[in-house]
Amino acid sequence: MLRVGLTGGIGAGKSTVANRLSEHGAVLIDSDKIAREVVEPGTPGLAELVEAFGDDIVAADGSLDRAALAAKAFADEEARKRLNSIVHPKVGARTAELMASAAPDAIIVHDIPLLVEGGLAPMYHLVVMVDAPEEVRVRRLVESRGMAETDARARIKAQATTDQRRAVADVWLDNSGAADIVLADVDALWADRLTPFEANVRLRKPRPPMSPKIAPYDETWPAQAERALARIRVAAADKAVRADHIGSTSVPGLPAKDILDLQLTVSTLDDADALADALSDAGFPRAEGDWFDDAHGEEGTWAKRFHFGGDPRRPVNLHVRSQETPAWRLALLFPEWLRQNQDERDAYAAVKHAMAAKHAGDGSFERYTDDKQDWIDEAFVRAAAWAESTGWTP
């Protein structure tokens, strides 16, 4: 199943987005709703809150007085942490139950306000962030929830910053305007990204072939790569020796195909094979067939495993290489050498543009890759000499 983390600051309007996704057929898991359920009258959760914050957080009818709790829990950092330590584990357990009961082809949308604060982004195939300017959010909280302005601003200040949210967001939805605008964005997200993403993961469907097309360097490539790497590290767990952003998109200023090349280094190819399902389930389906790198400085080839990124809007090549061959080290050396040598970087850019133009109508990367291989083979020799002279190590 595809797991989508839906989040955003308080007052940003996540419910508008969540409800639309539910209308499309998503299985909606609402953390706020679950958080209310686990502290209903008679639950262990409510009893623990009373013990931590006092009897005056209970209303006359025996239910939780949320305003009274908020006044105490958001007064300082320690109180907020105490609240979270009581509620979050119970919400997590109930969430896991609901996810486990969903159909294998479900698109689960987990509406979770504290996704960023909890460091939970790598647990989802995609993170959707709903945002609005702070003043818009304050106005909404005051007008629709009857919250005092000082309380609204305190709640906003206690949550993640905009920069922290952007670091984990795969999709950023601006919900500051008319509802029709963000709803149209949600409709497109469902049709163009979520639905095919789910099918790609479930069916282990490879990315369709395409002709090479070189794009200008995108300053967001490293951040996009890091989000994917975080998911890969979670999936690989203790079998990961390291996980890195490699290839042209990791070299500042270098034009490249808009495909992130990532490398997972493992001890042996047996480990790579053992991780095949975990990586596929995490959004990186394993490619069929035998995959290898041309051996440099010796005869033959170096075996590896290869996975595609299943997200149709964020193409990824995941190379899984073992420490049994030098290929993993060369994959790290080459981009570092380009970063440190502008003339070589410019020369490689010229080669890439020329070969992409030559093979623009091929419908695949094969001949493009083959035609620039001679330059790369010679470049590896120069890169190796640079590494030796500078003492570079991975």
N, C-alpha and C positions, 0 to 999 in steps of 0.2 A: 504494500500500500504506500501511497505517497503521503508524506507528513509535511504539512505546511505550518510554519510558526507565524502566527499573525499577532503583531504587537504595535505599540505606539504609546506616546505619552497620554496621561489622563486628560480627557477632554478632546482628544484628537478625532474621535468618531470611529473607533474600530467597529462598533456594532453595525454601522451602516455597511461597511465592507463585509463583515461576517455574515450578515443576513442575506446579502446578495449572493455570496458564495454558497450559502445554504440553499438558496432558491435554485442554483445551478445543479445541485446534487451533492455538494460537499457534506461530509459528516462533521458537524460542528461540535467541538468540545470547548465549552466556555469555562475558563478557570475561575472567573468571578462567581459564576453560578455554583460551581463545585465548592468554592471557598465558603459560600453561604450554607451549603448543605452540611459541610463537616463541622459547623458550629451551631447547628440548630438545637433547640431545647432538648436536653436529655443526652446529648452526644458527649463523648470524652473530650472533644475539641473545646466545647464551651466550658466545661469544667476546668480545663487547663488554663484557659484565658482568665477565668475568674480568679484562679489561684495566683496568676501572674500579675493581674492588673486591678483586682479588687471587685467586691460585690456590686459596686455602683455602675459597672458596665452592663448590668442586666436590667432590662426594662420591667415594668410592672407585670407584664404578661409572661415573663420568664424567657423572652427572646433576648438576643444580643442587642444592646443599644450601640449601634455602630458609631454614632456621633460621639458618644462618650468614650468609646474605645479609641477612636481616631485622635481625640484630643490628648489622650495619654500616649498612644503608641507612636505618634508622629512628633512628639515633643522633643525627642533627642534620638541620636543614632542608636544608643544602647536599647532603648525601648522598642525601636523599630525592628532591631535584630531579634529581640525576644519574641515579638509578635510573629515574625517570619519563621522562627525555629519551631513554633507550635503549629502554625497553619500549613506551611509549605509541605512537610512530609505527608500530611494527610491528604492534601490536594494531589500530590504526586502519585500516591497509591491509588486513588480513585481514578485519576487520569489514565494510568496504566491499564486499569481494568476496562475502561471504555475503549481504549485503542485496541486492546486484545480482542474485543468483541466485534470489531469492524470487519467488513468483507475484504478479501484479498485485493480486490480492484478498487478499493475506496480511495478517495482523496480526502484525507483528514485535515481539517483546518482547526488548529489549536489556538484559540484566542487566549493569549497569555500576556498580561500587562508587564510582568517582570522578566521577560525572556532575556533581555540584555543584562539586567542586573544579576540574574542567576547564572549567566554564562552558558545558556542552553542552546544557543544558535546552532552549534555543530550537530545537534541531535535531530535536526530537521533537514529535509531535502532542499527546502527553500524557505527563506524568511521574508515575509511581506511586512513592510513598515508603513503605518498610516501616520501622517504628520499634519500639523497645522501650526501657524505661528503662536507663540505663547499668549499674546493678547487675545487671540481668538479662542484659545482653550480656556483662559480665565473667564472670559465672558460667558462661554457655554456652561462652565461649572457654576457660575453665579446664577445665571438665568434658568438653567434647566434642572439643576440639582439643589438650588437654594443654598449653596455653599458660600460662606464668607470669603471675601476676596483674599484676605490674609491666609486663610486655610488653603484656598486654591493654589496660591503661589507657593506655600510651604510643601504641598503635595507634589507640585511640579518640580521644585528644587530637590526633593528627596529622590527623584527618579533619574534615570540615565540622561546624559547630555545629548544634544543633537549629534555631535561628533561620534560619541559612543554608539549611537543608533546607526549612523551611516556606515560605521565599520562592519556591522554584521548584516546589513540589509541587502538582499538580492533584488528586491523590488521596493521602490519608494513611491507611495501614493500620496499626493497632495490633496488633503480634504479640507482646504480652507475656503473653497468656493461653494457653488450650488451643488446639491447632491447629484444631479444628473451628470455632472462632469466626472466625479469619482466613480459613479456607477458604470459609466461607459468604459473607464479604465479597467474596472473589475471584470466586465464582460470580456474585454480583449484578453486580459490575463488568463481567464478560465479557458477560452477557446484556443489561444495561440501558444500558451505555455504549460498550464497545469495539466490539461487533458492529454496532450502528447507526451509530456514528461512522465505521467503515470504509466502510459502504455509502453514507453521506451524501457522503463525500469522493470515492469512486470514481464514483458515479452523478451527482455534482453536484446532490444532492437538497436542495431548500430546506426550511427549517423549516416545519412545518405551521402554519396560521393558528390564532390563539387570541384570546380576548377579553382586553381590558385588565384587569390586576389590579395594584394598587399595593401594594408591599411596604415595610415600614419600612427606613430606611437601614441598609445592611450595611457594617460597618467593613472587611470583607475585599474589598469591590468594587475599591478601587484596586489591591490586590495581584493580584487576579485579572486586572484589565485589563492590568497591566504584564506578566504572563506572556504574554498574548495578543499584546501589542504587540511583545514581544521576538521572537516568531515572525514577525510581520508585517515587522519590520525586516530580519530575515534573508532573507525571501522577496523583499522589494522591493529590497534591496541599494542600489546607487548611484542608483536612480530615486526613492528616498524623500527628499523634502525634509524632512519631519518626520512623526512618528506620535504621536498623542495620545489620551488618554482624554477624551471629551467627554460632553455630555448630563447627565441628572439623576444618574446613578450616580457622576459625578465631583464632585458637590457635597455635602460633608459635612453630614449632618443632613437632607437632602432625601429624602422618600419617592419611590419610583420603581418602574417595572416592572423586574423582575429580569432585565434584558437590558442588557448592556454596549454602549454606543455608543462606537465607536472611529473615529478619522479618520486616514486616510493622505493626506498632501498630496504631490502630484507637480507637476511643472512644467506638463505638458500632459495632455489626455485621451488623446493617443496613447500616452503613457507608461502611463497607467492601463490601456489596452487591451493593451499589451505585457506587463503584469504579470498579466493575468487568469488564465492557467494556473498561474503560480508561486504566486499567492495561493490558488487553488483547491486545488492539490496540498498546500499548507501547512496545509490544514484550514478554509479560508474560501471555499467555492464561490461563484462569481459568479452573481448573480441574473439571470434573463432579462428582457428588456424594456428600455424606456427609463426612466431614472431621472433626477430633477431636483429642484432646490430652487426654491421660489417666489422670484423676484427681489424684493429689498426696496429700495424707493426708486426703482425703475424698472419698466418694463413687461417682461412675459415671464418666462422661467425661466432657471435656470442648470443646465446639464447636469452630471451626475456619474455615477459607477459605484457599484454597490452589491454587497456580498458578505455572505452569511450565515456565521455560525459553524457548522461541521459537528458540533461536540460537542453531543450531545443534552442533556447535563447542565449546559452552560454557554452559554446563548444569547448570541450576539454579533451586532450590526449593525456592519458595516464600511463606512463611507462613504469612497469614494475621490474626492477633489476636487482640481481643478487650481488653480494660482495664477492662472489666466486670469480667474477671477471672484472677487468678494469673499466667496463662501460659506464658504470655509475659515476666513477670519478671523472671520466672525460666529459660526461654530461654536465657536470658542475664546473669543470675547468673552462670549457669553451665560452659560456656566457660571461664568466668573470674576466677572461682574457679580453673579450670584446669591450667590456665595461672600462677596462683600464687602458685600452689602445684605440683612440678615436680613428686613426687612419684605417685600421683593420675593420672597425665598425662601419665606416663609410664605404669601404670596398665591398664588404658583405652586403650592405644595403643595395649597392649598384647591381651586384650579381642577382639578388633576389628580385629586384624590379625587372631586370632583363629576362630572367627565366619565367617569371609570372606572365609577362607580356607574350613571350613565345608560346606558352602553353595555356593561354586564356580560354581557349575553346575545347580543352581536352575533356573536361567533365570529371577529372580526377587529379590527384597530386602526384601520381607515380612518376611520370616523365619529368615533371618539374623537379622532383626530389633527385632523380637520377642525374639530371643535367647539372645540378650544382654540387654534386658529390665530389667531383675532382677538386674543386676549390676548397671544399671543406676538408678533404683528406690532407691537402697541403697545409691548410690552416691549422690542423691538429698538430702537425710537426712544429710549426712556429709557436703554437700555444704551449706545447710541451717544453720547448726551449725557454720560453718566458717563465713558466712555472719553476723550472730548475734554477734559473738565474735569480728569481725573486724569493725562492723558498716557499712558494704558495703551497698550501695544503687545504683540502676540503674542510 
